[in-house]
Amino acid sequence: MPRMSLLLRPRALGAAALAAAACWSTPSYALFEDSEARRAILEMRQRVDALTQASQRAGERSGDEVSQLRRSLLDLQMQIEALRTEQATLRGQNEQLLRDVAELQRRQKDMAQGVDERLRQFEPATVTLDGREFRADPAEKRDFEAALALFRAGKFGEASNAFSSFVRQYPQSGYVPSARFWLGNAQYATRDYKEAINNFKALLSAAPDHARAPEAALSIANCQIELKDTRAARKTLEDLLRVYPQSEAAAAAKERLARLK
């Protein structure tokens, strides 16, 4: 038995060796596959984790971007509202400015019209009097008409002073011949015959073709008659008939000549 055990031991050893070899061979392969699988799973998990984290970060960034975008839109809306308010304010100011400009233009127009009216009060105007047309300042017209109004009111003394003042103040005026005629009549009414004769003669000398000239000549004769200067009165009446034969004053001159004879 011992010998056989010795003889069998090598075989048993060999079988054991083969069994051990078989045992070690199979688990080694299996272990290799498990290791690779674990590694793959780990890598997969890592990838999933990485993707998850990336997705979370992306989500966070997206949320931040959305929040930022919302804030930007809110700011933009507030700016738009502010601009609208400012635009409305500017529109209101512009409308007010337009109203102010229109009011200013109206006032300027009224002022210009007022100035024109005041200037026209000092500008010469065309006047027609006793068949004559001439240019006269408003002041001349005013003063002449005021003096004539005194005469027509029967205030002969005041009218005489007014016409005398007019002739001195406006010696070149177109009113002067008519002013001398009415001045002479006012002096005749106050019995200032000599001064009346002087003014009537001044009219005849300066404007012999004046519409009032025949009446002035007749008035001279009347003054001479009042002064008892019959000879001079006859000569004046004869000259009137010779120079102004077709005038109404000529008919009155004939009657006076007849009475003088």
Secondary structure, 3 states (H helix, E strand, C coil): CHHHHHHHHHHHHHHHHHHHHHHHHHHHHHHHHHHHHHHHHHHHHHHHHHHHHHHHHHHHHHHHHHHHHHHHHHHHHHHHHHHHHHHHHHHHHHHHHHHHHHHHHHHHHHHHHHHHHHHHCCCCEEEEECCEEEEECHHHHHHHHHHHHHHHCCCHHHHHHHHHHHHHHCCCCCCHHHHHHHHHHHHHHCCCHHHHHHHHHHHHHHCCCCCCHHHHHHHHHHHHHHCCCHHHHHHHHHHHHHHCCCCHHHHHHHHHHHHHC
